Amino acid sequence: MSLRFRLLLWPVCLVLVAILPRSVLGDDHALLAEIEQVRGQLRAVQKATLSAGREGKISAVSVRLGQLVKKGDALVDLDCNELKAQRDVARARLQAAKDLYHVNERLAKVRNISPLELTLSGSEVDVAHGELNQIRARFRDCRIVAPFDARIVERFADPHEYIRRGDPLLTLVNPHQFEIDMVIPSLWLLRVAVGTPFSFHIDETGSAHGAVLRSIVGQVDPISQTVRVIGRFEQPVEGLLPGMSGVVLFTGEDGWTDGER
């Protein structure tokens, strides 16, 4: 039986399983016995769309579409000249507050000022120090860096553009870690479980790779009688891209192979 015919037969079998009594189908669900393969799709384990943490003008975008980057590499720089000026002012205020406090310390020793005045001048130092730290924290948003080893798959902004906080800048995916996303008939849960081995035959590369079931999404669709499951490769596979798809063949110790179930 050809693969195309089997895939076309699947929805019909599911409907018959739903409407026919068990006495007609039999305990082994013979109608589903011919369906031993499903389609799967590759999905990156790590994917992120990086957004702007502050508004401002973009001064540089250091990456291009398709480029590979390492964790910590600079990706986007924003113009933070105004923030630098605020930092300089905050530094000067902190230094002035410290100088005043040291003077008040000497005056307090000879009882020329009250203890309250000394305490208030000390508080001014703390306030100025906090303001400077607040500005320093905002500097972290001036440069966007790669959160993990990745490939640039989308770019939403260019140098000299003005962006607002929360605007998307880049989308990254990890090109080395993939999951196999698939939907299987819920009746397969009688024989499929976490750890069940299978092979994934990728259309775009023509290659086949061993994999195992990593997780079963905890919900069965009552209409289609299907359940979503996630698999992972047994060994690292290079040269893959998110969105690649192929045929999943389950091969288990119970004798369920690509020719029987």
NUVEX-52673 format. One line per field, with one value per atom (N, C-alpha, C, CB): residue in one letter; x, y, z. Coordinates in steps of 0.001 Angstrom, whole numbers, plus 500000, padded with zeros to 6 digits. Glycine has a CB too. Example, Ala and Ser with C-alpha at 12.3 -4.5 7.8 and 13.67 -1.06 7.14 Angstrom:
BEGIN
resn <- c(a  a  a  a  s  s  s  s)
xx <- c(513190  512300  513200  511308  512850  513670  512900  514084)
yy <- c(494310  495500  496700  495527  497750  498940  500030  499402)
zz <- c(507800  507800  507800  509046  507080  507140  507870  505725)
% end
This chain:
BEGIN
resn <- c(m  m  m  m  s  s  s  s  l  l  l  l  r  r  r  r  f  f  f  f  r  r  r  r  l  l  l  l  l  l  l  l  l  l  l  l  w  w  w  w  p  p  p  p  v  v  v  v  c  c  c  c  l  l  l  l  v  v  v  v  l  l  l  l  v  v  v  v  a  a  a  a  i  i  i  i  l  l  l  l  p  p  p  p  r  r  r  r  s  s  s  s  v  v  v  v  l  l  l  l  g  g  g  g  d  d  d  d  d  d  d  d  h  h  h  h  a  a  a  a  l  l  l  l  l  l  l  l  a  a  a  a  e  e  e  e  i  i  i  i  e  e  e  e  q  q  q  q  v  v  v  v  r  r  r  r  g  g  g  g  q  q  q  q  l  l  l  l  r  r  r  r  a  a  a  a  v  v  v  v  q  q  q  q  k  k  k  k  a  a  a  a  t  t  t  t  l  l  l  l  s  s  s  s  a  a  a  a  g  g  g  g  r  r  r  r  e  e  e  e  g  g  g  g  k  k  k  k  i  i  i  i  s  s  s  s  a  a  a  a  v  v  v  v  s  s  s  s  v  v  v  v  r  r  r  r  l  l  l  l  g  g  g  g  q  q  q  q  l  l  l  l  v  v  v  v  k  k  k  k  k  k  k  k  g  g  g  g  d  d  d  d  a  a  a  a  l  l  l  l  v  v  v  v  d  d  d  d  l  l  l  l  d  d  d  d  c  c  c  c  n  n  n  n  e  e  e  e  l  l  l  l  k  k  k  k  a  a  a  a  q  q  q  q  r  r  r  r  d  d  d  d  v  v  v  v  a  a  a  a  r  r  r  r  a  a  a  a  r  r  r  r  l  l  l  l  q  q  q  q  a  a  a  a  a  a  a  a  k  k  k  k  d  d  d  d  l  l  l  l  y  y  y  y  h  h  h  h  v  v  v  v  n  n  n  n  e  e  e  e  r  r  r  r  l  l  l  l  a  a  a  a  k  k  k  k  v  v  v  v  r  r  r  r  n  n  n  n  i  i  i  i  s  s  s  s  p  p  p  p  l  l  l  l  e  e  e  e  l  l  l  l  t  t  t  t  l  l  l  l  s  s  s  s  g  g  g  g  s  s  s  s  e  e  e  e  v  v  v  v  d  d  d  d  v  v  v  v  a  a  a  a  h  h  h  h  g  g  g  g  e  e  e  e  l  l  l  l  n  n  n  n  q  q  q  q  i  i  i  i  r  r  r  r  a  a  a  a  r  r  r  r  f  f  f  f  r  r  r  r  d  d  d  d  c  c  c  c  r  r  r  r  i  i  i  i  v  v  v  v  a  a  a  a  p  p  p  p  f  f  f  f  d  d  d  d  a  a  a  a  r  r  r  r  i  i  i  i  v  v  v  v  e  e  e  e  r  r  r  r  f  f  f  f  a  a  a  a  d  d  d  d  p  p  p  p  h  h  h  h  e  e  e  e  y  y  y  y  i  i  i  i  r  r  r  r  r  r  r  r  g  g  g  g  d  d  d  d  p  p  p  p  l  l  l  l  l  l  l  l  t  t  t  t  l  l  l  l  v  v  v  v  n  n  n  n  p  p  p  p  h  h  h  h  q  q  q  q  f  f  f  f  e  e  e  e  i  i  i  i  d  d  d  d  m  m  m  m  v  v  v  v  i  i  i  i  p  p  p  p  s  s  s  s  l  l  l  l  w  w  w  w  l  l  l  l  l  l  l  l  r  r  r  r  v  v  v  v  a  a  a  a  v  v  v  v  g  g  g  g  t  t  t  t  p  p  p  p  f  f  f  f  s  s  s  s  f  f  f  f  h  h  h  h  i  i  i  i  d  d  d  d  e  e  e  e  t  t  t  t  g  g  g  g  s  s  s  s  a  a  a  a  h  h  h  h  g  g  g  g  a  a  a  a  v  v  v  v  l  l  l  l  r  r  r  r  s  s  s  s  i  i  i  i  v  v  v  v  g  g  g  g  q  q  q  q  v  v  v  v  d  d  d  d  p  p  p  p  i  i  i  i  s  s  s  s  q  q  q  q  t  t  t  t  v  v  v  v  r  r  r  r  v  v  v  v  i  i  i  i  g  g  g  g  r  r  r  r  f  f  f  f  e  e  e  e  q  q  q  q  p  p  p  p  v  v  v  v  e  e  e  e  g  g  g  g  l  l  l  l  l  l  l  l  p  p  p  p  g  g  g  g  m  m  m  m  s  s  s  s  g  g  g  g  v  v  v  v  v  v  v  v  l  l  l  l  f  f  f  f  t  t  t  t  g  g  g  g  e  e  e  e  d  d  d  d  g  g  g  g  w  w  w  w  t  t  t  t  d  d  d  d  g  g  g  g  e  e  e  e  r  r  r  r)
xx <- c(500853  500000  500887  499036  500656  501520  501347  501232  502387  502348  501227  503675  501041  499988  498613  500028  498384  497090  496877  496975  497944  497822  497454  499126  498120  497833  496412  498836  495922  494540  493556  494297  493974  493098  492945  493616  493943  493968  492708  495169  492307  491092  489855  490838  489750  488586  488563  488594  489750  489828  489451  491221  489893  489592  488096  490320  487439  485992  485283  485467  485713  485089  485289  485642  486501  486763  485827  488215  485518  484669  483213  484773  482741  481315  480947  480822  481888  481555  481735  482393  480929  481070  482324  479849  482810  484021  483876  484359  482645  482448  482744  481031  482547  482831  484312  482039  484916  486324  487238  486666  486881  487773  488672  488602  489234  490034  491309  490365  491827  493105  492933  493884  491686  491421  492078  491925  491586  492237  492316  491509  491325  491356  492568  490111  493043  494219  495518  494170  495420  496632  497498  496278  496875  497646  498367  496743  498019  498599  499766  497540  500975  502117  503071  502850  502729  503602  502794  504381  503426  502813  503852  502273  503413  504315  504835  503600  506068  506663  507327  507677  507513  508137  509189  507080  510310  511379  511052  512707  511335  511137  512352  509832  512858  514030  513680  514585  514555  514340  514455  515347  515440  515631  515313  517078  514365  513987  513584  512827  514012  513698  513601  514768  512620  512523  512957  511067  514089  514644  513984  516170  513588  512915  513738  511532  513403  514113  513697  513838  514680  514392  514181  515496  514450  514251  514004  515471  513463  513267  514508  512049  514672  515832  516150  517034  517252  517681  518721  518255  518580  519540  520811  518942  521950  523227  523913  524147  523669  524318  523569  525784  523486  523017  524164  521683  524735  525998  525831  526792  524615  524391  523471  523794  523570  522722  521883  523575  520883  520039  520867  518888  520631  521349  522686  521555  523133  524448  524421  524919  525493  525643  526321  526450  525835  526403  526634  525471  527551  527845  527165  529364  526920  526330  527188  526170  526557  527268  527709  528445  527587  527970  527030  527948  527608  526803  525970  527697  524698  523796  523299  522618  522801  522237  522729  520677  523141  523539  522605  525011  522179  521329  522142  520140  521692  522335  521974  521898  522964  522731  523504  523112  523733  524475  523756  524689  522438  521678  521816  520192  521796  521950  523354  521663  524352  525713  525809  526708  525115  525117  524445  524407  523350  522680  523583  521363  524362  525289  526361  525948  526867  527887  527340  528402  526087  525466  525289  524107  524856  524655  525973  523998  527040  528354  528770  529415  528522  528903  528079  528712  526791  525950  526400  524474  526789  527257  528544  527478  529447  530701  530453  531669  529528  529206  528577  528257  527706  527070  528103  525976  529073  530125  530993  530996  531354  532185  531468  532553  530165  529402  529334  527989  529160  529075  530397  528700  531520  532821  533048  533963  532609  532728  531864  532319  530644  529747  530261  528357  530965  531565  532565  532256  533405  534391  533713  535394  532657  531941  531218  530947  530724  530022  530968  529339  532234  533194  533457  534500  533334  533545  532209  534418  531114  529758  529291  529696  529666  529204  527906  530280  527532  526239  525577  526409  524283  523553  523700  522067  523493  523516  522507  523234  521374  520369  520901  519099  521612  522171  523175  522846  523974  524929  524190  525852  523133  522360  521712  521285  521188  520558  521567  519857  522773  523788  524226  525005  524234  524533  523451  524693  522201  521101  521206  519761  521694  521877  522885  522335  523902  524882  524201  526052  523373  522685  521750  521898  521042  520126  520893  519305  521989  522788  523391  523902  523811  524363  523290  524960  522079  520991  520620  519788  520618  520305  521349  520222  522614  523672  523525  525053  523212  523023  521831  522838  520798  519626  519984  518518  520792  521216  522133  521936  523017  523899  523100  524884  522012  521179  520526  520111  520162  519539  520516  518970  521826  522833  522818  524222  522319  522267  521359  521798  520406  519496  520071  518181  521264  521875  522491  522938  522798  523378  522618  524903  522139  521447  522470  520229  522600  523564  522825  524595  523500  522900  522762  523745  521570  521383  521883  519921  522112  522620  523217  521481  523965  524470  523283  525357  523309  522090  522381  521105  521328  521315  520246  521056  520551  519594  518620  520320  517336  516346  515370  515567  515275  514428  515073  513003  514920  515461  514396  516797  514064  512939  513358  512001  514622  515031  516400  515074  516686  517937  518528  517711  519831  520460  519733  521926  519752  519172  517656  519499  517036  515606  515357  514990  514227  513834  512873  513178  513151  512317  511763  513114  510701  510102  510327  508593  510188  510386  509414  510209  509944  509124  509072  507760  509594  509604  510523  510055  510091  510960  512143  510159  513290  514502  514994  515592  515173  515718  515045  517259  514983  514572  515737  513308  516032  517148  516635  518226  517302  517027  518358  516184  518344  519518  519583  519475  520640  520685  521192  521545  521414  522002  521059  523254  519947  519029  517619  519051  517094  515771  514893  515891  513594  512581  511788  511643  511184  510329  508891  510728  508131  506744  505819  506390  504912  504016  502681  504662  501706  500381  500098  499272  499742  499491  498081  500526  497508  496203  496294  495712  495294  495329  495360  494125  494866  494898  496326  494101  497258  498655  499225  499501  498568  499059  499037  498228  498335  498367  499761  497345  500535  501867  502982  501888  502630  503629  503720  503287  504923  505135  506445  505156  506688  507959  509106  508031  510068  511188  511041  511366  509845  509644  510523  508152  511292  512165  511394  513308  511888  511339  512410  510064  512163  513093  512389  513605  513153  512608  513297  512795  512520  513031  512715  512410  513750  513575  513469  514748  512404  512171  513278  510819  513649  514558  515991  514559  516388  517767  517845  518395  516727  516738  517392  517419  517679  518360  517378  519503  517761  516950  517779  516442  517141  517858  517036  518153  517734  517072  516652  517972  515508  514979  514152  514122  513808  512962  511897  513795  510794  509716  510115  508400  510078  510496  509322  511206  508192  507050  505756  507184  504677  503336  502537  502659  502055  501268  499970  500984  499671  498603  497203  498783  496866  495492  495198  495250  494096  493655  492559  493154  492676  491630  490439  492141  489290  488153  487516  487110  487734  487132  487930  487036  489238  490085  490669  491201  490508  491073  492582  490391  493249  494702  495320  495083  496626  497361  498708  497545  499155  500438  501555  500427  502649  503806  505065  503888  506111  507379  508495  507662  509340  510489  511795  510411  512877  514219  515162  514743  516192  517176  518042  518053  518435  519312  520729  519320  521151  522472  522338  523375  523285  523221  523255  524382  522439  522361  522625  520973  523595  523939  523233  525464  523182  522632  521125  523115  520455  518995  518503  518436  517265  516644  515248  516577  514808  513443  512429  513161  511387  510352  510518  510309  511713  511868  510907  513332  510431  509452  509798  508043  509086  509352  508412  510795  508745  507921  508492  507831  507619  507992  507577  507335  508537  508259  508605  509066  507622  507858  508363  506562  509403  509971  510198  511295  509408  509506  509866  508218  510219  510584  509396  511177  508177  507000  506693  505803  507574  507380  506678  506624  506314  505675  506750  504905  506767  507762  507070  508633  507849  507267  506392  508367  506268  505428  504292  506232  504285  503227  502973  503589  501826  501465  500508  500840)
yy <- c(498804  500000  501244  500007  502183  503346  504277  504090  505099  506047  507050  506771  507551  508553  507972  509062  506721  506100  505891  504771  505518  505305  506594  504746  507687  508966  509423  510031  509131  509480  508603  509355  507374  506443  506770  505044  507431  507687  508380  508520  509559  510226  509348  511530  508547  507667  506637  506967  506068  505079  505674  504492  506895  507528  507734  508864  508136  508339  507017  508977  505952  504649  504137  503648  504374  503960  504667  504238  505937  506721  506295  508186  505792  505546  504073  506116  503180  501776  501164  501043  500190  499548  498701  498693  498432  497645  496241  497572  495699  494345  494247  493885  495367  495375  495561  496470  496451  496773  495675  498069  495038  494063  494748  493340  493969  494531  495179  493473  494730  495254  496422  494163  496842  497977  497751  499295  496779  496353  497456  495178  498364  499414  500308  500242  500495  501346  500580  501996  499292  498490  498840  497022  499344  499653  500995  499650  501790  503127  503076  504176  502959  502869  504044  501583  505000  506140  507439  505987  508474  509796  510813  510133  512034  513112  513812  514122  514235  514995  516250  514142  517225  518485  518882  519601  519420  519857  521217  519917  521335  522600  522850  522580  524075  524412  524393  525790  523776  523743  525145  522797  525902  527277  528245  527496  529129  530163  531400  529684  532563  533795  534963  534083  535807  537089  538166  537355  538809  539815  541157  539917  541829  543118  544209  543051  545447  546596  546805  547873  547010  547272  548739  546750  549593  551028  551638  551694  552840  553515  554299  554441  554524  555266  554940  554971  555493  555287  554171  556596  553321  552230  552799  551087  552549  553014  551952  553443  550666  549605  548296  549430  547542  546152  545315  545956  544482  543811  542467  543622  542050  540721  540800  539782  539745  539624  538354  539615  538278  537091  535854  537262  534780  533537  533430  533364  534512  534505  533715  535932  532974  532247  533140  530944  533135  533949  533070  535148  533508  532835  533563  532754  532836  533440  534603  532397  535766  536952  537884  536546  537463  538344  539549  537574  540713  541922  541826  543178  542139  542059  543428  541175  544213  545538  546529  545497  547721  548812  549997  549235  550577  551762  553002  551605  554135  555413  555796  556537  555786  556080  557307  554882  558266  559469  560260  560357  560339  561057  560361  561161  559036  558288  558472  556805  558569  558813  560167  558748  561178  562495  562425  563533  561663  561502  560784  560729  559848  559140  560091  557956  560969  561923  562860  562736  563306  564174  563425  564698  562171  561382  561144  560046  560939  560770  562039  560396  563184  564456  564687  565638  564356  564534  563606  564270  562404  561474  561979  560082  562496  563001  564213  563369  565105  566278  565856  567221  564863  564381  563769  563349  563030  562433  563516  561485  564549  565636  566356  566641  566614  567291  566443  567618  565145  564264  564247  562834  564198  564183  565486  563965  566613  567892  567874  569075  567369  567319  566372  566891  565336  564438  565187  563257  566004  566773  567808  567467  568445  569434  568786  570194  567537  566858  566510  565595  566277  565926  567101  565462  568323  569505  570143  570539  569384  569769  571070  569912  571259  572444  572193  572909  570916  570579  569508  570082  569374  568400  567004  568795  565963  564592  564390  563593  565089  564946  565434  565711  566551  567072  566094  568433  565456  564460  563265  563990  562843  561709  562042  561297  563273  563669  563748  565006  564229  564288  562882  565099  561958  560570  559969  559726  560333  559854  560396  560252  561635  562206  561396  563665  560880  560008  558745  559642  558148  556914  557150  556347  558280  558592  558788  559850  559531  559778  558483  560792  557611  556326  555466  555585  555481  554724  555230  554766  556555  557125  556716  558656  556695  556289  554809  556546  553965  552546  552323  551753  553145  553034  553344  553971  554347  554706  553626  556082  553098  552022  550801  551624  550503  549362  549581  549108  550816  551121  550974  552522  551032  550864  549441  551193  548480  547117  546997  546174  547927  547903  548606  548540  549189  549889  548922  550860  547721  546706  545403  546493  544860  543571  542496  543572  541474  540408  539083  540311  538122  536813  536048  536003  535562  534815  533372  534814  532874  531513  531413  530441  530345  530098  529977  528815  530726  530785  531181  531763  531068  531583  532660  530442  533750  534833  534444  536182  534360  533938  535060  532739  536089  537239  538515  537075  539581  540889  541940  541222  542694  543625  545099  543388  545403  546803  547015  547234  548259  548635  549859  548919  550101  551283  552570  551376  553531  554873  554893  555425  553735  553719  554005  552365  554641  554919  553825  556340  553236  552155  552528  550839  551850  552024  550770  552338  550930  549805  548679  550243  547462  546309  545985  546524  546867  546579  545394  547823  544440  543299  543737  542210  543122  543452  542284  543890  541125  539949  538688  539865  537665  536338  535383  535848  534599  533661  532256  534059  531274  529873  529161  529178  528202  527367  526337  526672  526344  525439  524045  526027  523765  522482  521608  522717  522147  521381  521466  521894  520300  520255  519213  519947  519438  518476  518053  519075  516886  516388  516448  514924  517314  517551  516757  519083  515973  515169  514959  513814  514537  514200  512756  515173  511926  510514  510150  509644  509056  508602  508290  507355  508681  508477  506995  509145  506126  504687  504156  503931  504870  504431  504493  505282  505219  505299  503939  506295  502975  501612  501011  500725  501476  500909  501941  500183  503206  504273  504919  505327  505128  505783  506557  504741  507360  508090  507079  508986  507319  506402  505452  505615  505405  504540  505008  504523  504123  504541  504678  503543  505507  505628  506200  506518  506136  506733  507880  505668  508910  510099  510264  511375  510158  510258  511660  509150  512484  513905  514094  514743  514750  514961  515801  515635  516898  517872  517361  519142  516407  515894  514471  515947  513755  512371  511423  512265  511910  511097  510625  511886  509551  508995  508978  507566  509284  509388  508730  510877  508063  507454  508494  506431  508273  509208  508432  510319  509111  508523  509531  508085  509030  509895  510553  509096  511880  512609  512934  513888  513304  513673  513500  515115  513318  513232  514393  511855  515245  516392  515869  517386  516303  515691  516052  516034  515943  516225  515536  517749  514798  514129  514964  512684  515204  515910  514963  516422  515275  514345  514233  514770  515200  515163  514265  516574  514526  513756  512509  514619  512373  511231  511138  509928  512281  512348  513006  513124  512826  513427  513909  512417  515016  515574  514994  517109  514592  514042  514715  512498  514700  515336  514304  516539  514268  513362  514126  512406  513427  514020  513022  514427  513542  512686  511992  513505  510765  510033  510585  508546  511095  511670  513042  510736  513975  515285  515139  516177  515928  515911  517320  515386  517461  518768  518985  518899  520249  520599  520646  519653  520709  520758  522195  519874  522411  523725  523565  524438  524536  524468  524436  525661  523658  523558  522391  524803  521772  520568  519499  520055  518679  517675  516344  518110  515303  513981  512954  513578  511688  510564  509967  509495  509716  509079  507618  509800  506725  505286  504790  504503  504222  503682  502245  503743  501946  500602  500262  500496  499359  499041  497600  499354  497294  495940  494995  495925  495526  494666  494159  495407  494482  493981  494942  492730  496108  497108  497762  498164  497503  498049  498841  496938  499224  500017  499174  500689  497891  497078  496406  496076  496515  495847  496585  494373  496344  496989  496103  498378)
zz <- c(500000  500000  500000  501236  499060  498940  500132  497642  500385  501492  501319  501617  500087  499860  500172  498404  499745  500012  501500  499279  502223  503667  504385  504237  503978  504624  504320  504174  503091  502769  503530  501268  503821  504519  505995  504368  506576  508014  508520  508361  507937  508466  508369  507716  507291  507147  508260  505778  508567  509633  510975  509704  511214  512495  512666  512615  511582  511653  511915  510352  511219  511415  512830  510423  513387  514759  515722  515136  515408  516311  516263  515976  515073  514946  515018  513664  514709  514713  516088  513705  516458  517761  517817  518071  519043  519246  518675  520727  518690  518194  516706  518471  515977  514551  514301  513852  515087  514883  515383  515570  516477  517083  518082  516021  518971  520042  519546  521033  518418  517932  516981  517247  516746  515848  514502  516466  513784  512546  511504  511967  511514  510503  510636  510582  511878  512071  511925  513429  511742  511690  510486  511658  509423  508232  508336  507025  509338  509436  510404  509894  509907  510797  510640  510556  509770  509564  509560  508252  510075  510116  509667  511546  509511  509128  510384  508190  510340  511432  510898  512200  511764  511369  512392  511219  511899  512780  513386  512021  514670  515380  516247  516239  516213  517014  518497  516612  519294  520739  521320  521418  520843  521309  520181  521820  520436  519480  520267  518541  519802  520534  519562  521619  519801  519110  520090  518572  519802  520693  520425  520524  521497  521398  522052  522034  521709  522273  523726  521442  524598  526000  526301  526846  525329  525490  524124  526184  524102  522827  522453  522881  521170  520704  519256  521580  518779  517396  517336  516797  516338  516159  515536  515267  516172  515626  514784  516747  515079  514302  514463  514733  513353  513365  512820  512508  513670  513345  512661  514584  512369  511809  510594  512869  509761  508580  508680  507288  507840  507823  507480  506817  508218  507984  508683  506550  509303  509948  511244  510220  511494  512752  513774  512548  515002  516072  517298  516417  518139  519397  520545  519632  521614  522801  523273  523921  523480  523932  522823  524707  521549  520441  520381  519094  520035  519878  518611  519843  518723  517578  517137  517908  518087  517793  518833  517768  518385  519281  519088  519025  520212  520180  520533  521147  520028  520347  521782  519342  522663  524080  524552  524928  523660  524036  525133  522810  525046  526069  527421  525669  527399  528635  529218  528395  528360  528833  529534  527664  528986  529626  530993  528734  531094  532390  533386  532223  532906  533794  534327  533054  533455  533891  534966  532697  534767  535766  537085  535260  537014  538226  538963  537883  538234  538866  539599  537815  538958  539591  540856  538604  540813  541992  543127  541639  542785  543806  544452  543200  543637  544186  545087  543051  544670  545482  546809  544715  546778  548008  548950  547681  548390  549214  549856  548368  549070  549612  550747  548502  550559  551611  552866  551126  552674  553841  554617  553405  553914  554597  555370  553578  554787  555500  556756  554583  556618  557769  558853  557327  558441  559426  560307  558724  559672  560453  561337  559520  560797  561598  562772  560732  562552  563643  564778  563133  564453  565490  566437  564856  565926  566770  567179  566029  566929  567338  566685  568846  565411  564682  563916  563719  563754  563152  564016  561666  563834  564627  564017  564730  564801  564268  563138  565385  563201  562151  560812  562520  560827  559571  558960  559811  559809  559324  558711  560473  559377  558864  557522  559877  557403  556146  555010  556309  555297  554246  553820  554728  554782  554425  553535  555683  553804  552973  551549  553589  551406  550074  549266  550177  549947  549269  548771  550221  549608  549218  548037  550403  548058  546969  545658  547303  545714  544511  543973  544809  544885  544471  543796  545681  544327  543727  542346  544618  542171  540860  539819  540952  540221  539306  538928  539938  539896  539596  538674  540887  538840  537978  536531  538461  536327  534965  534402  534954  535231  534764  534318  535869  535025  534647  533293  535704  532994  531709  530561  531721  530839  529796  529223  530349  530000  529488  528271  530574  528123  526976  525755  527349  525892  524755  523756  525245  524196  523295  523465  523581  522357  522352  521986  521346  522830  522579  522400  523736  521774  521532  522847  520520  523179  524432  524359  524810  523127  522946  521539  523160  521271  519925  518983  519876  517877  517074  515635  517686  514831  513466  513374  512429  512676  512503  511387  512177  511715  510716  510342  511238  511165  510829  511343  511421  510572  510966  510691  510196  511732  511637  511623  512784  511824  511940  511283  513427  510957  510305  511001  508795  510781  511387  511007  510964  511938  511792  512000  510417  512165  512446  513923  512048  514201  515583  516028  515722  517164  517671  519037  517750  519407  520725  521554  520610  522843  523738  523392  525200  523263  522927  521453  523412  520592  519157  518865  518352  518019  517687  516832  516951  517069  516327  515486  517280  516135  515453  515988  515639  515148  515589  515387  514820  516428  516406  516679  517441  516083  516407  516612  515280  517513  517725  516601  519126  515759  514607  514938  513543  516214  516603  517413  517392  517888  518719  518136  520182  517763  517140  517824  515636  517746  518159  516929  519254  517016  515942  516441  515509  515831  516247  515328  516211  515919  515091  515796  514756  515027  515543  515158  514985  516137  515893  516336  516622  515815  516322  517807  515544  518550  519997  520366  520645  519481  519754  519804  518696  519199  519238  520648  518302  521537  522911  523603  523706  523002  523537  523413  522813  522427  522201  522210  520898  522104  522079  523448  521005  523920  525211  525144  526385  526151  526221  526196  527511  525287  525127  523955  526370  523315  522161  520995  521747  520379  519270  517965  519087  517084  515742  514828  515733  513543  512576  511862  511546  511553  510899  509555  511785  508483  507122  506602  506195  506454  506136  504628  506703  504171  502743  502112  502523  502776  502163  502028  502971  502849  502794  502263  504169  502276  501850  502835  500553  504034  505039  506100  505687  506803  507887  509156  507540  510276  511552  512659  511904  513567  514701  515720  515344  516348  517333  518354  516650  519437  520464  520858  521696  521369  521825  523143  521987  523183  524379  525292  523987  524718  525547  524774  526043  525520  524963  525527  525288  524636  525081  525685  523901  526877  527670  527285  529051  525993  525590  524267  525477  524216  522996  522353  523291  521045  520328  520169  518939  520782  520735  519361  521723  518489  517159  516224  516576  516123  515207  515843  514698  517189  517907  517685  517462  517824  517665  518891  516380  519023  520124  519596  521300  520118  519703  520551  519805  519894  520593  520067  520416  520890  520558  520650  521496  519636  519634  519590  518456  519860  519781  519125  521197  518482  517831  518879  516861  518558  519468  519430  519119  518266  518092  517436  517248  517696  517041  515521  517511  514839  513383  512881  512888  511974  511425  510089  511255  509685  508384  508308  507393  509459  509469  509632  510594  509219  509336  509933  507953  510734  511260  510125  512186  510301  509287  508338  508510  508298  507488  507990  507528  507074  507452  506817  507050  507260  506714  507308  506966  507050  507473  508747  506363  509713  510973  510918  512191  511161  511207  512596  510113  513273  514613  514504  515473  515271  515331  516782  514515  517329  518749  518993  519439  520223  520594  520529  521979  520494  520464  519062  521012  518110  516761  515837  516809  516309  515468  514619  516319  513333  512434  511346  511834  510337  509259  508331  508459  508586  507749  508463  507096  509804  510543  511848  510810  512409  513672  514434  513432)
% end
